[in-house]
Amino acid sequence: MSFKPEHEIHRRRFSRNLGVGLCLAAFVMLGFFLTVEKVTRGNPMNALQGKPFVAAPEAAP
């Protein structure tokens, strides 16, 4: 029992799929590492650095 030789289109499709897979894995790893870095830094997302939000300066006591 012999197998047919692999067709050229299968080799090209495999290399294209491998490239797309590697790009997807790199994107996922980038998102993961950025998330880990942001969480471990512990900075709040508030641009006022923990100060309460005041809607209008004249309304502040």
N, C-alpha and C positions, 0 to 999 in steps of 0.2 A: 504494500500500500504506500503510494507516494503522494506527497502533497504538491499542489500546484505552486510554482514560484510566485512570490508576492508581486503584485502589480505595482507599477510606479505611482499610481494615484494614492495607494495606501501609504507609501513612504512619505509622500508630500503631505498628506492629511495628518499623519502622525507627527511630523515635525511642526506643523502649524498648531496642532492641538497642544503639543508640548510647550511651545512658545506662549500661547495664551494661558496655559496653566501656570507657568512660571511667573508671568506678569500678575495673574490673580493672586498667587501666593505672596508675591512681594507686596502687593497692595494691602492684603490682610495683615501681614506682619508689620507694615508701617502703621496701620491703624492701631494694632495691638500695642506696639511700643510707645506710640504717642499717648495712648490712653493710660498705660502704666506710668509713664513719666508724669502726666498731669495729676494722676491720683496720688502718687508718692510725694509730689511737691507739696500738696495740701493747700494751695492757694485757692481762695474762693473765687467764683466767677464774677463776683461783684466788682465793678470798676471803681467803686467808692471805697474799697478796702475795708469793708465791715462797718462803715458809717451808715446810719439810717438814711433812707431816701427822703428827700424833702421836695415836694412838688413845686413849690414856689418859694424863693428866698424870703419874701415879705410875709409868708404864712408861718415862718419858723418862730417859736417863742423866744 
